[in-house]
Amino acid sequence: MSERIHRNRFRKVRGRRWLVLLVLAMSIVVLAGWTADVPPANEPRYHGDPVGRGAGIGLVSGENEYFIASGNCYGCHGIDTMGVVWANHDAQGRDVNVPDAWRSTMMGNSARDPFWLAKVSHEVTVNPDHAAVLEDRCTACHAPLGRHNKHMIGGGLYSVGDLAFDLLGQDGVSCMACHKQRPDSLGLSFSGDLHFEHDRIIYGPFDEVFTGAMQSFLNIEPRFGAHINQAALCGGCHTLITNTVDLDGELSGDHFVEQATYHEWLNSIYGNGSSPANAITCQGCHVPRTGDGIVLAALYDWLTPRSPFGEHHMAGANVFMLELLKNNLNELGLTASSTQFDTTIARTTRMLQQNTLIMETSIADRDADTAWIDVDLINLAGHRFPSGYPSRRAFIELLVLNEENDTLFQSGRWNGAYEVIGHDPEWEPHHDVITSPDQAQIYEMVMGDVNGNKTTVLERAKEPLKDNRLAPLGFTSTHYAYDTTGVFGVPIADVDWNRTEAGDEGSGADITHYHVPMSGYTGAIRIEARVWYQTAPPRWMEEMFDHNTPAIDTFRTLFQAADGTPVLVKESLLLDPSLAVDDLRELGVRIFPNPTTDGTLWIDGLDVRTVSVELRSITGALVSTYAPRGQRLYPIVLPDVPGTYLLVIRTRDRSFARRIVRP
């Protein structure tokens, strides 16, 4: 911020300071009769959500019998532009207000999500006799303020038709969907069976609660609730179990776990209690804490700053849908601006790329016939990856190039329709070893119906035909929650899926072994490995897009116009010149010691044919270069950083290389 801006801001603050002092002076009489907790009913410290922040639509305001909309919360918890001490800002002056962070998330748009609306329409079209129950169950989590209010007043089942005319339902997973949940039911009920306070009570994470403003303006009593920071608060919707029907729509008596993100967390080092030092709740990642003290109510400058403050980023992995929402603000009637969506998209991308996976690519061995390449993934998420809705998948792309950048081998690339090349007609099995370009490692859940055939109709799902999604650290088949977090389609022969070298469960890792045919090629190779993520793979959409309803047609149009490029999660680059070893022997050159513990490497046998010696990183970046000038014995000093390096010796007509290791 420039000095001029600072001065202008100072003048504005100084110019209104007399007004602030006058207001304070006039309030002395009022304050004399004001208790610590209850301000006068006409206290003016409140402002509404500015209009025009998205598609010209402000946040939903109003209330029904039991819930209040997010727009009513904006007055105190939204952006503060008037206070002498700005509320809802951190120590650096950064705006951290909750509604503006939330409104561009998938949670904030859950009831307007066109994919969700299309999928509900798909399910109802396939089984129209189940429409009332299906729509009621789906809205329990996507439109909770409308659906649960109707149940709490005894109004019966809630429908998508109700939602179309219910602004509080359209408010999505709004403030009260979390902050009004009762603590005594958490972790005990799932599948949208949420339990709310009937009294006008909400909960927050801080004790010594200032109750005055909410009681005055909203007639609500805020209370301290430790459960607001517990993972079980999320479990009511993020474990979802459905009833299975056959192809005639008749109940089979089976149940299907559509998603179990909460139970996956329970079966991990972050939630199972086996490692208290590693305990992290859902909120620890998705509502990240800042240690700065934050004044929680706009214009209440005198309130004590509270910390740690949970920033309502709610970033997950759904970059594709966030982009689609941003690009269709007006059509979908959304309240967030494109700038706010960009912020959430950036946070979501960072979550995927920085907090999801560790990836390591290595060459186990190589000869003139085959290169044995391993891609090792370790899951850092507190649940499986991918997790949640069954359409989501991640896949590995491996590309092997020769010295001329010609492709020697490829696996996991995608075509112009964003579908993985080589994908089997129904589903791609899990691979421990990949030997052909028509094989690809895809981490996903594939649902099967009562006949054992693949389906994307949730109500027809009986059991997974495949579920090889990466397990979280600490995940075991002996945990009590394993019955809702099972593994399917991973062969027993794959001894490194979620297992350590000692054979113990809980590594949270998987190694895919690529046996790449070299066909006699002995030159240097370049190995590029990437992990990609897709929310809505084209093949998964086909069954739904075979139907025509207004909701499906709308989403089909938006989907086909969207950029379906998979989102990059991780990538690695590796150069391997190892087959030049025999040529070095023919050249009469010896390199020792390798590995080198002290960082000094000796090259013996250089002669006048040597033009230069280069030390490079494993990715090919030049570290240092040497001109031996005829010395037969020459020292090379490696950097202090442990790792694998490449030593390249160049003659007038050839280059030779050797991998060097500094432990």
Beta strands, then each sheet from edge to edge (+ up, - down):
strand 1: 201-204
strand 2: 221-224
strand 3: 239-245
strand 4: 251-260
strand 5: 289-290
strand 6: 309-310
strand 7: 357-366
strand 8: 370-379
strand 9: 393-401
strand 10: 407-411
strand 11: 433-434
strand 12: 442-448
strand 13: 463-467
strand 14: 509-517
strand 15: 525-534
strand 16: 567-576
strand 17: 590-592
strand 18: 600-604
strand 19: 610-617
strand 20: 622-626
strand 21: 633-637
strand 22: 643-651
strand 23: 655-662
sheet 1: 1+ 2+
sheet 2: 3+ 4-
sheet 3: 5+ 6-
sheet 4: 7+ 8- 14+ 11+
sheet 5: 10+ 9- 12+ 13-
sheet 6: 10+ 9- 15+ 16-
sheet 7: 17+ 18- 21+
sheet 8: 20+ 19- 22+ 23-
end
